């Protein structure tokens, strides 16, 4: 996926490898600070991840990690864990200075399209005070299934069926 996405500038989709682990951890920590502030909780799991956690996720054969680069800089990333017919989306992050440019939408859409054919439903969750992510997920067809307690807020669980191309 080379080219323009809205107005984000030229970006390139790539599968991330262990070589990108440090850069991915830095991006993740920067992106999740907004969520931490919104939820008044700086103990969010993505902020507690270590370099070893990120390396383990990248090495896990059930997880695929994609990223968008602009020039050499990693500006967005997402993980997809495949569990039979379910694609579990996690750690969708966009660099704070690149948010609002369509990178999250483009990356999530690319990840869904690149997921193995046996996946029939996508699931993800976010905090109830995550206005931007909730807007994005709903815009892309995700519907709330339930909420679960987490610290002093709720996690909003969403899913959507995989759309198949007509025949």
N, C-alpha and C positions, 0 to 999 in steps of 0.2 A: 504494500500500500504506500506508494510514493505519491507525492503531490500535495495539493492544497486540501485542507479540511476546514471549511469555513474560512477563517483568516489566521490560522495558527502558524503559518509559515511552513516551509517544507519539513515534513516529518517522515520517518522511516520506521515501519513495524519490524520488530525482530523478536526472536525467541531469546530470552535472557539466559545466560549461563553463569556458572560460579564466578567467572571473571568480573561480572557486573554486581556481585553481592554487596560490596561496600557502597557503591554508588546507589544501589537500590535501597539499602538501609537508610542512607542519608535522605533520599527523596521521600521515603515513607515517613521518617520522623518529621520532616518539614511539613508534609501535607497533613499529617494527623494532628498537628498543633492546633489547627482551626477547630477540629472536632473536640479536642481536649478542652479548649476554652469554652465551646458551646455547652459541653456537658459538665463543666467544672470538675473534670476528672483527668488528671495527668498520669493515671495508671492504666490507660487503655492498652490492651495487649499489643497493638502495633508500635506503641511507644516504648514498650518493655522488651521488644524483640532485640536480640543480639545478632552480631554478625553470624554466629553459628546457627541461630534460628533461620536466618535468611538463606544461608548455604544449604541447610537441611531441606527447606522448602523447594529450593531450586533442584536439589538432587532427588527429591521424591518422585518416583515414576508415575504416581497418580496425579501429580500437579504439573501444570504447564504455566510458565511465567512469560508474559509478553510485555514488551515495552515499546514506547515511541521515543525515538531520538530526533533531535533537531541539531544538525551538525553532529558533533560527538556527544552532546549532552543528553542524558536520560531525562525526559520531561514528563513521562507518564508511564504507569505500569499497572498490570492487573494479573491476578492468579486465578486459575481454574482447576479445581480438583474434580476429577471424574470418578463418580461412584455409581457404577451401573448406568441407569438411565438418567441420573441426576448430575448436572454440572453445577458445582458449588463455587460461586464467585466470591473472591475475597481480595482485600488489600488493593482496591481500585484507588490509585493515587495520581494526582496531577500536581506538578510543581506549583507552589503558591503564585508565582508570577505569571503562570500560563493558564490559570483557571479562568473559565468563562469563554474559552476560545473554541470549544467543541472537541477538545482532545479526549475527555472522558467518554463522551457519546461515541466518538469514532473508535476508541480503543475497546470499549465494551462490545460494540457491534462486531468489530473484527474478531474478538475472542469468541463470541457466540458462533460466528460463521466458521471459525477454524476448529471448533470442538468436534470430536468424533461423532459420527452419525448416530451411534446408539443413544446419545443424550437426547431425551425428549422433554426435559424440563430444566430450567435454570432457577437456582435459588441463591439468595443473598440476604444479608441483614445489615442494618445500620442503626445508629442511635436516633431516638425520637426527636432530638433537637438538631439533627443534621439536615437543615432545610435544603441546601443545594443538592446533596445526594438523593434525598427523598424526591425532590422535583425531577431530577434526571431519571431515576429508576421508574417513576410513574409515567413520565413522558415516553420511555422506551417500552412500555407495556407491562411492567411489573406490577403485581397487585399484592396488597398486604394479606397475609394468611393468619398471622397472630403476632402477639407481643409477648416478650418475656422480661422479667425484672433483671436489672443490672445496676448495681450500686443504687443511686437515687434517681434513676431514669429507666426507661423501657427500651429494649431492643425491638425494632420493627423488622419482622421477617417478611420477605416478599418473594414471589415466584412468578414465572411466566412460562407458558408452553413454548417449545421450540417451534418456530414457524418454518414450514417446509415450502420449498419452491413448487409451484404447480408443475405437474408432470411432464 
